[in-house]
Amino acid sequence: MKAIFDMGGFTPCPAPFNLAAHVLTKADENADKTALSVISTTGADSWSYRRLKQAVLGVGTGLLRRGHQPGDILLMRLGNTVDFPIAYLGAIAVGLVPVPTSAMLTTPEVARMIAQLRPRAVLRDPAVACPELTDLGCDEVCTRDLDMMHTLPAARFHMGDPNRLAYLIYTSGTSGQPRAVMHAHRAIWARQMMHQGWYGLRADDRLLHAGAFNWTFTLGTGLMDPWTAGATALIPAADVSISALPGLLAQHEATLFAAAPGVYRKILQDHTTLDLPSLRHGLAAGEKLSAAIRQHWAQATGGKPIFEAYGMSECSTPISACPDYPATEGALGRPQTGRILSLRNEDGPVKIGEDGVISIHKSDPGLMLGYFEAPDATARRFDGDWFLTGDHGVMDVSGQIHYTGRADDMMNAGGYRVSPLEVEAALHGVPGVNALAVTDVEVKADACLIVGFYTANEPLDPETLSGFAQTRLARYKQPRVWVHVDAMPTNPNGKLSRQKLKELYHRNI
């Protein structure tokens, strides 16, 4: 029996179509309902569906008035505020192509993105790192400009082919350089498979997402999916600490809670019991959820489960556990109804119970269009009709998939996938360092850090090394620990062994 999950593809996306219009489909019938509350320990800034839709379409009008045209690329350098999703949807509503980016990126990292994308404009918070735009031919749209657009007359949705480009997101690839992933308007249509296949989402839900506005996990799971369903999104204000989240979950009667596994772990460090009567269950993604966190959360909450999802920038989260189909012990979950997946090797689908590369059929409406201006790199990710994720797993007879590892050396830093090659390239030329390599290391149960290993004539000051990294890399990509080694470990073929680096770390502590 082959390891193929195929219960029929998802309902085709209608045409003409617009991603933002789909997200706001229920806005008019829920005009006075709260779409979003930005919550803190001192209060909440609430947005009704009427106010949200007006702001989105007002921004669309404002961007068109500045001369932007459908198809133009807009790089987003905005902070952790509601400006982010409003500008994102406002751009898509009128056919523009936003590129959401992390506020933690450094100026050199952003400069490389601008050189690659040649954006028509940069939507910018002055407090967020960005190169000088005067000589780059980019229109600079500041947060003040965006805020003033909220009350402009509503733009009309730009309807069209659901397969046309809607947005780009960056992912760290095995090439060592972040790639811009192109997604179509139909990507939001595919997310409906997650509503029941992961969330168990209902219109009366109040979903609290622990992430920042400008994280794509928050943008999709925390905002657009609840809005598509007519539910309420709850997002902590930028200054809210993780320790305050249990109180906010209870105070705002959250029914669903979404966070990276590290957030659950930190909450459980401070709380052995959690009184959350309204909460049905938690949602986790971004990195592997450990059995220990899952067990301790259930004990602390009186048996409330966490449902995990597996995903990637190229196809969101096609595999998950959910209330209707909980994961079996040790499994991620199963492909959502409507997905067509297989586990494959060079000879095709493997058998049930055998290890293979998790692969997604090209018909999946959530699958990327490709990598921006990189057709060869795109082609290398496909084997005929199948997109190869690069991650390995084993499928059982019920369709449950057990994750067995990554085919590459991608690191995981607090839910962000980071290429070690990208980090190593950015750190090239550190004064006094002869050779340098990085990998992620589990420093204690359920906690991984990026560790930098280097050879030098003598050990160097860790603060000096960290200071160099700070000028070239976003915070989440920077090594948190530095280890001086006599030589870089290699495998029998003479290639760097990151597994041996991990072993070196544990021998040196």
Secondary structure, DSSP 8 states (H G I E B T S, - for coil): -B-EEES-------SSB-HHHHHTTTTTTTTTSEEEEEEETTEEEEEEHHHHHHHHHHHHHHHHHTT--TT-EEEEE--SSTHHHHHHHHHHHTT-EEEE--TT--HHHHHHHHHHH--SEEEE-TTS-----TTTT-EEEEHHHHHHHTTS-------B-TTSEEEEEEEE-TTSSEEEEEEETTHHHHTHHHIIIII---TT-EEEE-S-TTSHHIIIIIIIHHHHHT-EEEEE-TT--GGGHHHHHHHTT-SEEEE-HHHHHHHHHH-S----TT--EEEE-SS---HHHHHHHHHHHTS--EEEEEEETTTEEEEE--SSS---TT--BEE-TT-EEEEEETTEE-BTTSEEEEEEETT-TTS--EETT-HHHHHHTEETTEEEEEEEEEE-TTS-EEEEEESS--EEETTEEE-HHHHHHHTTT-TT-SEEEEEEEEEETTEEEEEEEEE-SS---HHHHHHHHHTTS-GGGS-SEEEE-SS--B-TTS-B-HHHHHHHHHHH-
